[in-house]
């Protein structure tokens, strides 16, 4: 039977049925997220050892409140690989979420099977379901107040951005679908109405960058930090995800992977468009060194701090959004 996307009310029920924990801002009003992306981990291959070392070092140094893996994480063997990648996070009892990339399902398992593996882990906060028939783990996860545990103060969205175009005459990579965009609008509206008609600050994680990434970086009037060493491999077609985010007014930043040697963040019409930091190693083409992107959200503020943290301990491109992106 063809899988159909499910309604918001059912999705939220299942999400919290799988996760005993809730996310909350700390007493100092901060919430730290570490993003690992494009690990291309091959279990049993010594070329992946550096990726495993990175996870341990970053988690111990940053002590995040949430870990996000944004696609192309495990190449194979899949079950053993996911067990090994998730182990350091689970051992430290850190909640985590996963979005899939274009390669995760190419090693003898389907996207649905990966979703079943991931959502069975302790401390995983995904539900397995997608907002479109061919997608998985499209989720919205609230972050609650530091002193008001029943009040949502921010949101984390994760989207399955697919793999490759299946539309006749259209080549290249996949896109966030109209069903997913409609689902996003419904989640955003729900939380906005619940918050006295004020959009909650939100961040969104997925693998393939939106077409707006290229437009934003190419515009010299936009403030940017970090590097672009290869062209953005965005979908050819623009389905309107960025427009929907602007219209709904909640998302203040999006964070992707996909291009291993891009790590920039740029402001585009009041939304930060950012890459993570390539987290893999010699199993694929690589940046000069692997690392992770750190994001620190601030309670009751539409603002975040972010930086890149490399395996060698170096911290680069530490900025505050939107303060450091304002053109005088």
PyMOL commands that set and color helices and strands:
alter all, ss='L'
color gray80, all
select helices_A, chain A and resi 8-18+46-62+78-91+111-119+178-194+212-218+241-248+323-325
alter helices_A, ss='H'
color red, helices_A
select strands_A, chain A and resi 23-24+30-36+41-42+66-70+74-76+96-99+139-144+152-158+201-205+224-225+251-256+265-268+271-275+291-298+304-310+315-321
alter strands_A, ss='S'
color yellow, strands_A
deselect
rebuild
show_as cartoon
